[in-house]
């Protein structure tokens, strides 16, 4: 039964890529050999064409994946059952997340690599740009703070995982220098980088790095600063590229296990206590596996500035979104076939058990591998978010000095961590992330409207996600008040997000109302 679900989902994703993906290329008027920002605005730091499209795919996939498509689907399965999760992941990734990601990339490429927030000014209004920029900047700083928090806790709890997850950084620096500085072939550079990565688990076992939480926070934020100011070709590109092989390995193990090892579902398709909480919280909980606003920042913040040729846009943006959907689907199935050990309070542990059960040949090293993969991708999200926040800081303030801009981002993240509010604000961030997706879709729909194309493919998902996220934020505020939980930062953040969303949505939808 589980193999049939995986096979059906895989076929849907392939059909979506081949049919709907090509349809979107026509909608967005993709023309071969059109200029791209990485070449037209080459600066050797941020605007750098990737040496090969697969290197950029690795960077892009690693940056958008993170822990989202693993943790969210697990929680959704445990709350509502596997069937609603599977349906939303497959349909959401093909018709919403894919449109969101592909559209964010193309609109950015057509506007010189500018961020989706900056494009709001061109295609909606200056007010929408300001509202979006403020929201995105704060959300990114929050991502930096919270991911640094979780990575620091993880390193403090298990010193043996430090070298295996962080060791990819020096390996990436070596790979980047070999391929870009010394012009070594991609194959040789990749092999050397992967050999260095393969050594790290043995070094981690022999040399645990035992430091306090506060020290790890300082180290991680310091790393984020350096990674955000270094030229992308020497760390960001090769680090994410090498990281992607870990995720590809995990995908391969799960795919083989769920397709070829007989399994039956131990969790029900729909929970017996199924209730109306599925709307809006299913669509907020799964997030990255179906659609995520953070993806628009990656597509328009770093990927658009490294895309070597427009012909690779579909395979990198739309293809990576569907591959992330497949990862989320495999996570759902691997957890649903687990006989016991489901724990909503420990989704990472549940994931590790699910991998071991779904693929018995991986059972002995599954827990370590699961934590390794997640920590590796937390680092990729951490420094990519810092770099994009630097771009947003420039667009908000006009501050061109990348060192000062990055310092502002890192210092603000440190202040959030010092206040002890990171965990409190994270409860609202899931909804805020999906709200970002809705606002990005409004920008895409507005752009399609301006060029006279089928804007409805972005407008319908935008309206749906607006309804989902605003409802979720209102219900979260209501729940906090009813439980008499004193969480002023979360409530204030939620209220600000609602006001910004309503104002920007009204601003954007006026143009469509006028047409009709």
LINQUI-V779353 format. One record per residue. N is the residue number from 1. RES is the residue in one small letter. SS is DSSP state (H for helix, E for strand, L for the rest). PSI is psi in whole degrees, 0 to 359 (none if undefined). OMEGA is omega in radians with two decimals (999 if undefined). Layout:
n->N res->RES ss->SS psi->PSI omega->OMEGA
n->N res->RES ss->SS psi->PSI omega->OMEGA
This chain:
n->1 res->x ss->L psi->313 omega->-3.11
n->2 res->x ss->H psi->322 omega->3.13
n->3 res->x ss->H psi->324 omega->3.13
n->4 res->x ss->H psi->319 omega->3.12
n->5 res->x ss->H psi->315 omega->3.13
n->6 res->x ss->H psi->315 omega->-3.13
n->7 res->x ss->H psi->318 omega->3.12
n->8 res->x ss->H psi->316 omega->3.12
n->9 res->x ss->H psi->317 omega->3.13
n->10 res->x ss->H psi->317 omega->3.13
n->11 res->x ss->H psi->322 omega->3.09
n->12 res->x ss->H psi->317 omega->-3.14
n->13 res->x ss->H psi->318 omega->3.13
n->14 res->x ss->H psi->315 omega->3.12
n->15 res->x ss->H psi->320 omega->3.12
n->16 res->x ss->H psi->317 omega->-3.13
n->17 res->x ss->H psi->315 omega->-3.06
n->18 res->x ss->H psi->321 omega->-3.04
n->19 res->x ss->H psi->300 omega->-3.08
n->20 res->x ss->H psi->326 omega->3.10
n->21 res->x ss->H psi->316 omega->3.11
n->22 res->x ss->H psi->325 omega->3.07
n->23 res->x ss->H psi->317 omega->3.14
n->24 res->x ss->H psi->325 omega->3.08
n->25 res->x ss->H psi->323 omega->3.10
n->26 res->x ss->H psi->320 omega->3.14
n->27 res->x ss->H psi->321 omega->-3.10
n->28 res->x ss->L psi->7 omega->3.07
n->29 res->x ss->L psi->51 omega->3.12
n->30 res->x ss->L psi->125 omega->3.12
n->31 res->x ss->L psi->132 omega->3.13
n->32 res->x ss->L psi->144 omega->3.06
n->33 res->x ss->L psi->16 omega->3.05
n->34 res->x ss->L psi->150 omega->-3.08
n->35 res->x ss->L psi->148 omega->3.11
n->36 res->x ss->L psi->150 omega->-3.07
n->37 res->x ss->H psi->327 omega->-3.08
n->38 res->x ss->H psi->333 omega->3.13
n->39 res->x ss->H psi->319 omega->-3.10
n->40 res->x ss->H psi->330 omega->-3.08
n->41 res->x ss->L psi->29 omega->-3.09
n->42 res->x ss->L psi->128 omega->3.11
n->43 res->x ss->L psi->1 omega->3.12
n->44 res->x ss->L psi->4 omega->-3.11
n->45 res->x ss->L psi->299 omega->-3.14
n->46 res->x ss->L psi->320 omega->3.11
n->47 res->x ss->L psi->94 omega->-3.09
n->48 res->x ss->L psi->117 omega->3.11
n->49 res->x ss->L psi->133 omega->3.12
n->50 res->x ss->L psi->145 omega->-3.11
n->51 res->x ss->L psi->327 omega->3.13
n->52 res->x ss->L psi->147 omega->-3.09
n->53 res->x ss->H psi->329 omega->-3.10
n->54 res->x ss->H psi->330 omega->3.04
n->55 res->x ss->H psi->315 omega->3.12
n->56 res->x ss->H psi->324 omega->3.09
n->57 res->x ss->H psi->318 omega->3.12
n->58 res->x ss->H psi->316 omega->3.09
n->59 res->x ss->H psi->312 omega->-3.07
n->60 res->x ss->H psi->313 omega->-3.10
n->61 res->x ss->H psi->318 omega->3.12
n->62 res->x ss->H psi->322 omega->-3.09
n->63 res->x ss->H psi->321 omega->-3.09
n->64 res->x ss->H psi->337 omega->-3.02
n->65 res->x ss->H psi->289 omega->-3.13
n->66 res->x ss->L psi->212 omega->-3.13
n->67 res->x ss->L psi->350 omega->-3.04
n->68 res->x ss->H psi->308 omega->-3.09
n->69 res->x ss->H psi->1 omega->3.09
n->70 res->x ss->H psi->306 omega->-3.07
n->71 res->x ss->H psi->312 omega->-3.09
n->72 res->x ss->H psi->308 omega->3.12
n->73 res->x ss->H psi->324 omega->3.12
n->74 res->x ss->H psi->312 omega->3.14
n->75 res->x ss->H psi->320 omega->-3.13
n->76 res->x ss->H psi->319 omega->3.13
n->77 res->x ss->H psi->316 omega->-3.10
n->78 res->x ss->H psi->333 omega->-3.13
n->79 res->x ss->H psi->316 omega->-2.96
n->80 res->x ss->H psi->351 omega->-3.08
n->81 res->x ss->L psi->166 omega->-3.00
n->82 res->x ss->H psi->334 omega->-3.06
n->83 res->x ss->H psi->311 omega->3.09
n->84 res->x ss->H psi->323 omega->3.13
n->85 res->x ss->H psi->315 omega->-3.13
n->86 res->x ss->H psi->315 omega->-3.12
n->87 res->x ss->H psi->314 omega->-3.12
n->88 res->x ss->H psi->319 omega->-3.13
n->89 res->x ss->H psi->311 omega->-3.06
n->90 res->x ss->H psi->307 omega->-3.10
n->91 res->x ss->H psi->321 omega->3.13
n->92 res->x ss->H psi->315 omega->-3.12
n->93 res->x ss->H psi->318 omega->-3.07
n->94 res->x ss->H psi->313 omega->-2.96
n->95 res->x ss->H psi->348 omega->3.13
n->96 res->x ss->H psi->299 omega->-3.13
n->97 res->x ss->H psi->319 omega->3.14
n->98 res->x ss->H psi->318 omega->3.10
n->99 res->x ss->H psi->316 omega->3.13
n->100 res->x ss->H psi->312 omega->-3.08
n->101 res->x ss->H psi->312 omega->-3.13
n->102 res->x ss->H psi->317 omega->3.14
n->103 res->x ss->H psi->319 omega->3.12
n->104 res->x ss->H psi->319 omega->-3.13
n->105 res->x ss->H psi->311 omega->-3.06
n->106 res->x ss->H psi->317 omega->3.12
n->107 res->x ss->H psi->321 omega->3.11
n->108 res->x ss->H psi->315 omega->3.13
n->109 res->x ss->H psi->319 omega->-3.11
n->110 res->x ss->H psi->348 omega->-3.14
n->111 res->x ss->L psi->37 omega->2.99
n->112 res->x ss->L psi->22 omega->3.14
n->113 res->x ss->L psi->17 omega->3.14
n->114 res->x ss->L psi->155 omega->-3.09
n->115 res->x ss->L psi->162 omega->-3.13
n->116 res->x ss->H psi->328 omega->3.11
n->117 res->x ss->H psi->318 omega->3.13
n->118 res->x ss->H psi->327 omega->3.13
n->119 res->x ss->H psi->340 omega->3.07
n->120 res->x ss->H psi->328 omega->3.13
n->121 res->x ss->H psi->321 omega->-3.10
n->122 res->x ss->H psi->324 omega->-2.97
n->123 res->x ss->H psi->355 omega->3.05
n->124 res->x ss->L psi->281 omega->3.11
n->125 res->x ss->L psi->167 omega->3.09
n->126 res->x ss->H psi->326 omega->3.10
n->127 res->x ss->H psi->317 omega->3.14
n->128 res->x ss->H psi->322 omega->3.09
n->129 res->x ss->H psi->312 omega->-3.11
n->130 res->x ss->H psi->316 omega->3.14
n->131 res->x ss->H psi->315 omega->-3.12
n->132 res->x ss->H psi->317 omega->-3.12
n->133 res->x ss->H psi->316 omega->3.14
n->134 res->x ss->H psi->313 omega->3.13
n->135 res->x ss->H psi->310 omega->-3.08
n->136 res->x ss->H psi->318 omega->-3.12
n->137 res->x ss->H psi->312 omega->-3.13
n->138 res->x ss->H psi->319 omega->3.14
n->139 res->x ss->H psi->320 omega->3.13
n->140 res->x ss->H psi->317 omega->3.10
n->141 res->x ss->H psi->322 omega->3.10
n->142 res->x ss->H psi->320 omega->3.08
n->143 res->x ss->H psi->313 omega->3.14
n->144 res->x ss->H psi->314 omega->-3.11
n->145 res->x ss->H psi->311 omega->-3.05
n->146 res->x ss->H psi->320 omega->-3.14
n->147 res->x ss->H psi->324 omega->3.04
n->148 res->x ss->H psi->322 omega->3.12
n->149 res->x ss->H psi->309 omega->-3.09
n->150 res->x ss->H psi->322 omega->3.10
n->151 res->x ss->H psi->319 omega->3.13
n->152 res->x ss->H psi->317 omega->3.10
n->153 res->x ss->H psi->320 omega->-3.13
n->154 res->x ss->H psi->316 omega->3.14
n->155 res->x ss->H psi->323 omega->3.12
n->156 res->x ss->H psi->322 omega->-3.09
n->157 res->x ss->H psi->326 omega->-3.10
n->158 res->x ss->L psi->90 omega->-3.12
n->159 res->x ss->L psi->340 omega->-3.12
n->160 res->x ss->L psi->342 omega->-3.09
n->161 res->x ss->H psi->350 omega->-3.03
n->162 res->x ss->H psi->303 omega->-3.08
n->163 res->x ss->H psi->317 omega->3.12
n->164 res->x ss->H psi->322 omega->-3.10
n->165 res->x ss->H psi->323 omega->-3.14
n->166 res->x ss->H psi->343 omega->-3.11
n->167 res->x ss->L psi->345 omega->3.13
n->168 res->x ss->H psi->342 omega->-3.12
n->169 res->x ss->H psi->305 omega->3.08
n->170 res->x ss->H psi->326 omega->3.09
n->171 res->x ss->H psi->321 omega->3.13
n->172 res->x ss->H psi->320 omega->3.11
n->173 res->x ss->H psi->318 omega->3.10
n->174 res->x ss->H psi->314 omega->-3.13
n->175 res->x ss->H psi->316 omega->-3.14
n->176 res->x ss->H psi->316 omega->3.12
n->177 res->x ss->H psi->319 omega->-3.14
n->178 res->x ss->H psi->316 omega->-3.03
n->179 res->x ss->H psi->325 omega->-3.04
n->180 res->x ss->H psi->323 omega->-3.10
n->181 res->x ss->H psi->315 omega->-3.05
n->182 res->x ss->L psi->4 omega->3.03
n->183 res->x ss->L psi->33 omega->3.06
n->184 res->x ss->L psi->148 omega->-3.12
n->185 res->x ss->L psi->155 omega->-3.13
n->186 res->x ss->H psi->320 omega->-3.11
n->187 res->x ss->H psi->313 omega->-3.12
n->188 res->x ss->H psi->315 omega->3.13
n->189 res->x ss->H psi->319 omega->3.12
n->190 res->x ss->H psi->315 omega->-3.12
n->191 res->x ss->H psi->316 omega->3.13
n->192 res->x ss->H psi->316 omega->3.13
n->193 res->x ss->H psi->317 omega->-3.12
n->194 res->x ss->H psi->326 omega->3.08
n->195 res->x ss->H psi->317 omega->3.11
n->196 res->x ss->H psi->320 omega->3.10
n->197 res->x ss->H psi->320 omega->-3.11
n->198 res->x ss->H psi->335 omega->-3.14
n->199 res->x ss->H psi->333 omega->-2.98
n->200 res->x ss->H psi->323 omega->3.11
n->201 res->x ss->H psi->323 omega->3.12
n->202 res->x ss->H psi->321 omega->3.09
n->203 res->x ss->H psi->322 omega->3.12
n->204 res->x ss->H psi->322 omega->3.11
n->205 res->x ss->H psi->323 omega->-3.10
n->206 res->x ss->H psi->330 omega->-3.05
n->207 res->x ss->L psi->78 omega->3.07
n->208 res->x ss->L psi->143 omega->-3.13
n->209 res->x ss->L psi->104 omega->-3.02
n->210 res->x ss->L psi->102 omega->3.13
n->211 res->x ss->L psi->164 omega->-3.13
n->212 res->x ss->L psi->164 omega->3.12
n->213 res->x ss->H psi->313 omega->-3.09
n->214 res->x ss->H psi->321 omega->3.12
n->215 res->x ss->H psi->318 omega->3.14
n->216 res->x ss->H psi->322 omega->3.09
n->217 res->x ss->H psi->314 omega->3.13
n->218 res->x ss->H psi->317 omega->3.14
n->219 res->x ss->H psi->314 omega->-3.09
n->220 res->x ss->H psi->319 omega->3.10
n->221 res->x ss->H psi->324 omega->3.06
n->222 res->x ss->H psi->318 omega->3.08
n->223 res->x ss->H psi->318 omega->-3.13
n->224 res->x ss->H psi->320 omega->3.12
n->225 res->x ss->H psi->310 omega->-3.10
n->226 res->x ss->H psi->317 omega->-3.10
n->227 res->x ss->H psi->329 omega->-3.09
n->228 res->x ss->H psi->340 omega->-3.11
n->229 res->x ss->H psi->344 omega->3.10
n->230 res->x ss->L psi->149 omega->3.04
n->231 res->x ss->L psi->139 omega->-3.00
n->232 res->x ss->L psi->330 omega->-3.03
n->233 res->x ss->L psi->345 omega->-3.09
n->234 res->x ss->L psi->342 omega->3.11
n->235 res->x ss->L psi->305 omega->-3.02
n->236 res->x ss->H psi->307 omega->-3.13
n->237 res->x ss->H psi->302 omega->-3.07
n->238 res->x ss->H psi->328 omega->3.14
n->239 res->x ss->H psi->312 omega->3.12
n->240 res->x ss->H psi->325 omega->3.10
n->241 res->x ss->H psi->312 omega->3.11
n->242 res->x ss->H psi->322 omega->3.13
n->243 res->x ss->H psi->325 omega->-3.08
n->244 res->x ss->H psi->332 omega->3.13
n->245 res->x ss->H psi->328 omega->3.05
n->246 res->x ss->H psi->316 omega->-3.14
n->247 res->x ss->H psi->321 omega->3.08
n->248 res->x ss->H psi->321 omega->3.11
n->249 res->x ss->H psi->316 omega->3.10
n->250 res->x ss->H psi->319 omega->3.09
n->251 res->x ss->H psi->316 omega->-3.13
n->252 res->x ss->H psi->316 omega->3.14
n->253 res->x ss->H psi->313 omega->-3.14
n->254 res->x ss->H psi->320 omega->-3.13
n->255 res->x ss->H psi->315 omega->3.11
n->256 res->x ss->H psi->317 omega->-3.11
n->257 res->x ss->H psi->314 omega->-3.08
n->258 res->x ss->H psi->334 omega->-3.14
n->259 res->x ss->H psi->324 omega->-2.95
n->260 res->x ss->H psi->351 omega->3.05
n->261 res->x ss->L psi->122 omega->-3.07
n->262 res->x ss->L psi->130 omega->3.13
n->263 res->x ss->L psi->149 omega->2.97
n->264 res->x ss->L psi->152 omega->-3.13
n->265 res->x ss->L psi->133 omega->3.07
n->266 res->x ss->L psi->345 omega->3.01
n->267 res->x ss->L psi->147 omega->-3.10
n->268 res->x ss->L psi->154 omega->3.09
n->269 res->x ss->L psi->323 omega->3.09
n->270 res->x ss->L psi->131 omega->-3.10
n->271 res->x ss->L psi->144 omega->-3.14
n->272 res->x ss->L psi->325 omega->-3.14
n->273 res->x ss->L psi->34 omega->-3.14
n->274 res->x ss->L psi->130 omega->-3.13
n->275 res->x ss->L psi->182 omega->-3.06
n->276 res->x ss->L psi->358 omega->3.09
n->277 res->x ss->L psi->346 omega->3.11
n->278 res->x ss->H psi->328 omega->2.97
n->279 res->x ss->H psi->118 omega->0.26
n->280 res->x ss->H psi->1 omega->-2.83
n->281 res->x ss->H psi->336 omega->3.04
n->282 res->x ss->H psi->316 omega->-3.04
n->283 res->x ss->H psi->340 omega->3.07
n->284 res->x ss->H psi->323 omega->-3.07
n->285 res->x ss->H psi->313 omega->-3.09
n->286 res->x ss->H psi->320 omega->3.03
n->287 res->x ss->H psi->253 omega->-2.92
n->288 res->x ss->H psi->333 omega->-3.12
n->289 res->x ss->H psi->342 omega->-3.12
n->290 res->x ss->L psi->315 omega->3.09
n->291 res->x ss->L psi->143 omega->-3.12
n->292 res->x ss->L psi->129 omega->3.12
n->293 res->x ss->H psi->331 omega->3.13
n->294 res->x ss->H psi->330 omega->-3.14
n->295 res->x ss->H psi->325 omega->-3.12
n->296 res->x ss->H psi->330 omega->3.13
n->297 res->x ss->H psi->325 omega->3.08
n->298 res->x ss->H psi->313 omega->-3.12
n->299 res->x ss->H psi->315 omega->-3.07
n->300 res->x ss->H psi->348 omega->-3.08
n->301 res->x ss->H psi->318 omega->-3.11
n->302 res->x ss->L psi->317 omega->-3.06
n->303 res->x ss->H psi->317 omega->-3.12
n->304 res->x ss->H psi->334 omega->-3.11
n->305 res->x ss->H psi->358 omega->3.13
n->306 res->x ss->L psi->356 omega->-3.11
n->307 res->x ss->L psi->118 omega->-3.06
n->308 res->x ss->L psi->337 omega->-3.10
n->309 res->x ss->L psi->140 omega->-3.10
n->310 res->x ss->H psi->335 omega->-3.11
n->311 res->x ss->H psi->344 omega->3.13
n->312 res->x ss->H psi->0 omega->-3.03
n->313 res->x ss->H psi->315 omega->-3.08
n->314 res->x ss->H psi->315 omega->-3.08
n->315 res->x ss->H psi->329 omega->-3.11
n->316 res->x ss->H psi->310 omega->-3.06
n->317 res->x ss->H psi->303 omega->-3.12
n->318 res->x ss->H psi->319 omega->3.14
n->319 res->x ss->H psi->318 omega->3.14
n->320 res->x ss->H psi->323 omega->3.11
n->321 res->x ss->H psi->317 omega->3.13
n->322 res->x ss->H psi->325 omega->3.09
n->323 res->x ss->H psi->324 omega->3.06
n->324 res->x ss->H psi->324 omega->3.04
n->325 res->x ss->H psi->320 omega->3.09
n->326 res->x ss->H psi->318 omega->3.08
n->327 res->x ss->H psi->314 omega->3.14
n->328 res->x ss->H psi->320 omega->3.11
n->329 res->x ss->H psi->316 omega->3.14
n->330 res->x ss->H psi->324 omega->3.08
n->331 res->x ss->H psi->315 omega->3.12
n->332 res->x ss->H psi->313 omega->-3.09
n->333 res->x ss->H psi->316 omega->-3.10
n->334 res->x ss->H psi->326 omega->3.10
n->335 res->x ss->H psi->324 omega->-3.10
n->336 res->x ss->H psi->335 omega->3.12
n->337 res->x ss->L psi->0 omega->3.11
n->338 res->x ss->L psi->123 omega->-3.07
n->339 res->x ss->L psi->323 omega->-3.10
n->340 res->x ss->L psi->177 omega->3.10
n->341 res->x ss->L psi->15 omega->3.10
n->342 res->x ss->L psi->129 omega->-3.08
n->343 res->x ss->L psi->107 omega->-3.12
n->344 res->x ss->H psi->336 omega->3.14
n->345 res->x ss->H psi->348 omega->-3.14
n->346 res->x ss->H psi->69 omega->-3.10
n->347 res->x ss->H psi->330 omega->3.13
n->348 res->x ss->H psi->316 omega->3.08
n->349 res->x ss->H psi->321 omega->3.10
n->350 res->x ss->H psi->320 omega->3.10
n->351 res->x ss->H psi->316 omega->3.14
n->352 res->x ss->H psi->317 omega->3.11
n->353 res->x ss->H psi->321 omega->3.13
n->354 res->x ss->H psi->319 omega->3.09
n->355 res->x ss->H psi->315 omega->-3.14
n->356 res->x ss->H psi->323 omega->-3.13
n->357 res->x ss->H psi->318 omega->-3.11
n->358 res->x ss->H psi->329 omega->-3.14
n->359 res->x ss->L psi->85 omega->-3.06
n->360 res->x ss->H psi->330 omega->3.14
n->361 res->x ss->H psi->348 omega->-3.13
n->362 res->x ss->H psi->7 omega->-2.95
n->363 res->x ss->L psi->322 omega->-3.04
n->364 res->x ss->L psi->323 omega->-3.09
n->365 res->x ss->L psi->5 omega->-3.09
n->366 res->x ss->H psi->312 omega->-3.12
n->367 res->x ss->H psi->315 omega->3.14
n->368 res->x ss->H psi->317 omega->-3.10
n->369 res->x ss->H psi->320 omega->-3.14
n->370 res->x ss->H psi->313 omega->3.13
n->371 res->x ss->H psi->321 omega->3.12
n->372 res->x ss->H psi->311 omega->-3.12
n->373 res->x ss->H psi->313 omega->-3.09
n->374 res->x ss->H psi->317 omega->3.12
n->375 res->x ss->H psi->323 omega->3.11
n->376 res->x ss->H psi->317 omega->-3.09
n->377 res->x ss->H psi->339 omega->2.97
n->378 res->x ss->H psi->319 omega->3.11
n->379 res->x ss->H psi->320 omega->-3.14
n->380 res->x ss->H psi->319 omega->3.11
n->381 res->x ss->H psi->322 omega->-3.10
n->382 res->x ss->H psi->307 omega->-3.05
n->383 res->x ss->H psi->332 omega->3.05
n->384 res->x ss->H psi->318 omega->3.10
n->385 res->x ss->H psi->322 omega->3.12
n->386 res->x ss->H psi->317 omega->3.14
n->387 res->x ss->H psi->316 omega->-3.13
n->388 res->x ss->H psi->323 omega->3.08
n->389 res->x ss->H psi->328 omega->3.05
n->390 res->x ss->H psi->317 omega->3.09
n->391 res->x ss->H psi->316 omega->-3.11
n->392 res->x ss->H psi->322 omega->3.10
n->393 res->x ss->H psi->317 omega->3.10
n->394 res->x ss->H psi->316 omega->-3.11
n->395 res->x ss->H psi->331 omega->3.13
n->396 res->x ss->H psi->319 omega->-2.96
n->397 res->x ss->H psi->342 omega->-3.05
n->398 res->x ss->L psi->8 omega->-3.12
n->399 res->x ss->L psi->110 omega->-3.03
n->400 res->x ss->L psi->336 omega->-3.10
n->401 res->x ss->L psi->113 omega->-3.03
n->402 res->x ss->H psi->335 omega->3.14
n->403 res->x ss->H psi->315 omega->3.13
n->404 res->x ss->H psi->317 omega->3.13
n->405 res->x ss->H psi->316 omega->-3.13
n->406 res->x ss->H psi->322 omega->3.12
n->407 res->x ss->H psi->322 omega->3.10
n->408 res->x ss->H psi->316 omega->-3.14
n->409 res->x ss->H psi->310 omega->-3.08
n->410 res->x ss->H psi->319 omega->-3.14
n->411 res->x ss->H psi->321 omega->3.11
n->412 res->x ss->H psi->320 omega->3.09
n->413 res->x ss->H psi->320 omega->3.11
n->414 res->x ss->H psi->321 omega->3.10
n->415 res->x ss->H psi->321 omega->3.10
n->416 res->x ss->H psi->316 omega->3.13
n->417 res->x ss->H psi->321 omega->-3.13
n->418 res->x ss->H psi->331 omega->-3.13
n->419 res->x ss->H psi->346 omega->-3.13
n->420 res->x ss->L psi->17 omega->-3.06
n->421 res->x ss->L psi->2 omega->-3.07
n->422 res->x ss->H psi->313 omega->-3.14
n->423 res->x ss->H psi->321 omega->-3.12
n->424 res->x ss->H psi->315 omega->-3.10
n->425 res->x ss->H psi->335 omega->-3.11
n->426 res->x ss->H psi->332 omega->-3.13
n->427 res->x ss->H psi->333 omega->-3.14
n->428 res->x ss->H psi->338 omega->-3.01
n->429 res->x ss->H psi->327 omega->3.11
n->430 res->x ss->H psi->314 omega->3.11
n->431 res->x ss->H psi->320 omega->-3.14
n->432 res->x ss->H psi->323 omega->3.12
n->433 res->x ss->H psi->316 omega->3.13
n->434 res->x ss->H psi->329 omega->3.06
n->435 res->x ss->H psi->322 omega->3.08
n->436 res->x ss->H psi->322 omega->3.11
n->437 res->x ss->H psi->317 omega->3.13
n->438 res->x ss->H psi->317 omega->-3.12
n->439 res->x ss->H psi->321 omega->3.08
n->440 res->x ss->H psi->321 omega->3.10
n->441 res->x ss->H psi->326 omega->3.06
n->442 res->x ss->H psi->320 omega->3.10
n->443 res->x ss->H psi->316 omega->3.14
n->444 res->x ss->H psi->315 omega->3.12
n->445 res->x ss->H psi->320 omega->3.13
n->446 res->x ss->H psi->319 omega->3.11
n->447 res->x ss->H psi->315 omega->3.12
n->448 res->x ss->H psi->322 omega->3.11
n->449 res->x ss->H psi->318 omega->-3.11
n->450 res->x ss->H psi->326 omega->-3.11
n->451 res->x ss->L psi->3 omega->3.07
n->452 res->x ss->L psi->32 omega->-3.14
n->453 res->x ss->L psi->184 omega->-3.04
n->454 res->x ss->L psi->80 omega->-3.09
n->455 res->x ss->L psi->344 omega->-3.08
n->456 res->x ss->H psi->334 omega->-3.11
n->457 res->x ss->H psi->339 omega->3.07
n->458 res->x ss->H psi->330 omega->-3.07
n->459 res->x ss->H psi->318 omega->3.13
n->460 res->x ss->H psi->310 omega->3.06
n->461 res->x ss->H psi->325 omega->3.14
n->462 res->x ss->H psi->315 omega->-3.14
n->463 res->x ss->H psi->319 omega->3.11
n->464 res->x ss->H psi->313 omega->-3.11
n->465 res->x ss->H psi->328 omega->3.04
n->466 res->x ss->H psi->315 omega->3.12
n->467 res->x ss->H psi->318 omega->-3.13
n->468 res->x ss->H psi->308 omega->-2.97
n->469 res->x ss->H psi->320 omega->3.13
n->470 res->x ss->H psi->319 omega->3.07
n->471 res->x ss->H psi->316 omega->-3.13
n->472 res->x ss->H psi->316 omega->-3.14
n->473 res->x ss->H psi->319 omega->3.11
n->474 res->x ss->H psi->316 omega->3.14
n->475 res->x ss->H psi->326 omega->3.11
n->476 res->x ss->H psi->318 omega->3.08
n->477 res->x ss->H psi->316 omega->3.14
n->478 res->x ss->H psi->318 omega->-3.13
n->479 res->x ss->H psi->318 omega->3.13
n->480 res->x ss->H psi->320 omega->-3.14
n->481 res->x ss->H psi->316 omega->-3.12
n->482 res->x ss->H psi->324 omega->3.14
n->483 res->x ss->L psi->359 omega->3.14
n->484 res->x ss->L psi->41 omega->3.10
n->485 res->x ss->L psi->122 omega->3.14
n->486 res->x ss->L psi->94 omega->-3.11
n->487 res->x ss->L psi->66 omega->-3.03
n->488 res->x ss->H psi->315 omega->3.14
n->489 res->x ss->H psi->317 omega->-3.13
n->490 res->x ss->H psi->317 omega->-3.14
n->491 res->x ss->H psi->314 omega->-3.14
n->492 res->x ss->H psi->315 omega->3.13
n->493 res->x ss->H psi->315 omega->-3.13
n->494 res->x ss->H psi->316 omega->-3.14
n->495 res->x ss->H psi->318 omega->3.11
n->496 res->x ss->H psi->317 omega->3.14
n->497 res->x ss->H psi->319 omega->3.12
n->498 res->x ss->H psi->313 omega->-3.12
n->499 res->x ss->H psi->316 omega->3.12
n->500 res->x ss->H psi->317 omega->-3.11
n->501 res->x ss->H psi->313 omega->-3.13
n->502 res->x ss->H psi->316 omega->-3.13
n->503 res->x ss->H psi->314 omega->-3.11
n->504 res->x ss->H psi->320 omega->3.14
n->505 res->x ss->H psi->316 omega->3.11
n->506 res->x ss->H psi->317 omega->3.13
n->507 res->x ss->H psi->318 omega->-3.09
n->508 res->x ss->H psi->316 omega->-3.04
n->509 res->x ss->H psi->343 omega->3.12
n->510 res->x ss->H psi->320 omega->-3.09
n->511 res->x ss->H psi->326 omega->3.12
n->512 res->x ss->H psi->324 omega->3.09
n->513 res->x ss->H psi->320 omega->-3.12
n->514 res->x ss->H psi->326 omega->-3.11
n->515 res->x ss->H psi->326 omega->-3.08
n->516 res->x ss->L psi->none omega->999
